[in-house]
Amino acid sequence: MATAPTHRVSDKLSVFAFAVGVLVVIVGGAFAAGYLIGRILL
C-alpha cells in the first residue's frame, strides 16, 4: 500500500516565494515598460 507523499512546510514556502518572485518580476517589468513608453510618447 503506497502512502501519499508528504509535503513539508518549507517546500510549500519555497514554492510560494518563487511564485511571488515571478509575479514581482512580471509586474515590475510591465510598470517599467509602461514608464519607458510613456517617456517616449510624452
C-alpha positions as CSV (number, residue, x, y, z in Angstrom):
1,M,0.0,0.0,0.0
2,A,1.6,3.2,-1.2
3,T,1.4,6.3,1.0
4,A,0.9,9.7,-0.3
5,P,4.0,11.9,-0.4
6,T,4.1,14.4,2.4
7,H,5.0,18.0,1.6
8,R,7.0,19.9,4.2
9,V,6.1,23.4,5.1
10,S,9.5,24.6,3.9
11,D,8.7,23.1,0.4
12,K,5.4,25.0,0.3
13,L,7.0,28.2,1.4
14,S,9.8,27.9,-1.2
15,V,7.2,27.4,-4.0
16,F,5.2,30.3,-2.7
17,A,8.2,32.5,-2.5
18,F,9.2,31.5,-6.1
19,A,5.7,32.3,-7.3
20,V,5.8,35.7,-5.6
21,G,9.2,36.5,-7.1
22,V,8.0,35.6,-10.6
23,L,4.9,37.8,-10.1
24,V,7.0,40.7,-8.9
25,V,9.3,40.4,-11.9
26,I,6.3,40.4,-14.3
27,V,4.5,43.3,-12.7
28,G,7.7,45.3,-12.3
29,G,8.6,44.7,-16.0
30,A,5.1,45.8,-17.0
31,F,5.4,49.0,-15.0
32,A,8.9,49.7,-16.4
33,A,7.7,49.1,-19.9
34,G,4.8,51.5,-19.4
35,Y,7.0,54.1,-17.9
36,L,9.5,53.9,-20.7
37,I,6.8,54.0,-23.4
38,G,5.2,57.0,-21.6
39,R,8.5,58.8,-21.5
40,I,9.0,58.2,-25.2
41,L,5.5,59.4,-26.2
42,L,5.4,62.5,-24.0
